[in-house]
Amino acid sequence: VADTIDGFYIPKNLEECFFELNKLLKTKEKNEIKNLPNRDKTIQYHLDLGMWLRNSWHLWGGSRLQQYFIAKGFKHPDDMTVLLLEFYYDWLNGKHDEWKAFEAK
């Protein structure tokens, strides 16, 4: 499966997603996410950043990242982006246990 679609690099796993998000987002945006009161508040990014992720990383259309999430039991792109944003919040805050356990499944 392609690592680039329509000029966008498609991450192959969560950790690559985090690195790509760090490249894509401005410091201000990263700090806004990092400083949310808790990971559940990342839902406020579902319609803007989340939509960009679903469309640009082809979570609707067979990308390698979509296949990664499907293999882990996530079938709907909305669920994939909720999980991705929550784990990104954790990653920004130095909390690695849950996303690393997810990657190891």
C-alpha positions as CSV (number, residue, x, y, z in Angstrom):
1,V,0.0,0.0,0.0
2,A,1.3,3.4,-1.0
3,D,3.2,5.6,1.5
4,T,2.0,8.8,-0.3
5,I,-1.4,9.6,-1.8
6,D,-2.2,12.9,-3.5
7,G,1.0,14.4,-2.3
8,F,0.4,13.6,1.4
9,Y,2.6,11.2,3.3
10,I,0.5,8.4,4.9
11,P,1.8,7.3,8.3
12,K,2.0,3.6,8.9
13,N,1.2,3.6,12.6
14,L,0.4,5.8,15.6
15,E,4.0,6.9,16.3
16,E,4.4,8.1,12.7
17,C,1.1,9.9,13.0
18,F,2.5,11.8,16.0
19,F,5.7,12.8,14.1
20,E,3.6,13.9,11.1
21,L,1.2,15.9,13.2
22,N,4.2,17.6,14.9
23,K,5.4,18.7,11.4
24,L,2.0,19.8,10.2
25,L,0.8,21.7,13.2
26,K,2.1,25.1,14.4
27,T,3.5,25.4,17.9
28,K,0.4,27.3,19.0
29,E,-1.9,24.5,17.8
30,K,0.3,21.8,19.5
31,N,0.3,23.7,22.7
32,E,-3.5,24.1,22.6
33,I,-4.0,20.4,22.3
34,K,-1.3,19.6,24.9
35,N,-2.9,22.0,27.4
36,L,-6.5,20.7,27.1
37,P,-7.8,19.7,30.6
38,N,-8.0,16.0,29.5
39,R,-7.8,13.8,26.4
40,D,-11.6,13.7,26.0
41,K,-11.5,17.4,25.1
42,T,-9.7,16.5,21.8
43,I,-13.2,15.9,20.4
44,Q,-13.4,19.6,19.7
45,Y,-10.9,19.0,16.8
46,H,-13.0,16.2,15.3
47,L,-14.6,18.4,12.6
48,D,-11.6,20.4,11.5
49,L,-8.3,18.7,12.2
50,G,-10.0,15.3,12.3
51,M,-11.7,15.9,9.0
52,W,-8.4,16.9,7.4
53,L,-6.8,13.7,8.8
54,R,-9.6,11.5,7.5
55,N,-9.5,13.0,4.1
56,S,-5.7,13.7,3.6
57,W,-4.6,10.4,5.1
58,H,-7.4,8.6,3.2
59,L,-9.0,6.9,6.2
60,W,-12.1,6.5,4.0
61,G,-10.3,4.9,1.1
62,G,-7.9,2.1,1.8
63,S,-4.7,3.8,2.8
64,R,-2.1,1.9,4.8
65,L,-3.1,3.9,7.9
66,Q,-6.7,2.8,7.4
67,Q,-5.6,-0.8,7.1
68,Y,-3.5,-0.4,10.3
69,F,-6.6,0.7,12.2
70,I,-8.8,-1.9,10.7
71,A,-6.3,-4.6,11.7
72,K,-6.7,-3.3,15.3
73,G,-10.5,-3.5,15.2
74,F,-11.4,0.0,14.2
75,K,-13.6,0.1,11.1
76,H,-15.0,3.7,10.9
77,P,-12.8,6.6,10.1
78,D,-14.5,8.8,12.8
79,D,-13.5,6.3,15.4
80,M,-9.9,6.2,14.0
81,T,-9.5,10.0,14.3
82,V,-11.0,10.1,17.8
83,L,-8.5,7.5,18.9
84,L,-5.6,9.2,17.0
85,L,-6.3,12.6,18.6
86,E,-6.7,11.2,22.1
87,F,-3.4,9.3,21.8
88,Y,-1.7,12.4,20.3
89,Y,-2.8,14.4,23.4
90,D,-1.3,11.6,25.5
91,W,1.9,11.7,23.5
92,L,2.3,15.5,23.7
93,N,1.9,15.1,27.5
94,G,4.5,12.4,27.9
95,K,2.0,9.6,28.5
96,H,3.1,6.7,26.4
97,D,1.7,3.5,28.1
98,E,-1.7,3.3,26.4
99,W,-0.7,4.1,22.9
100,K,2.4,1.9,23.1
101,A,0.1,-1.0,24.3
102,F,-2.2,-0.3,21.4
103,E,0.6,-0.4,18.9
104,A,1.8,-3.7,20.4
105,K,-1.6,-5.4,19.9
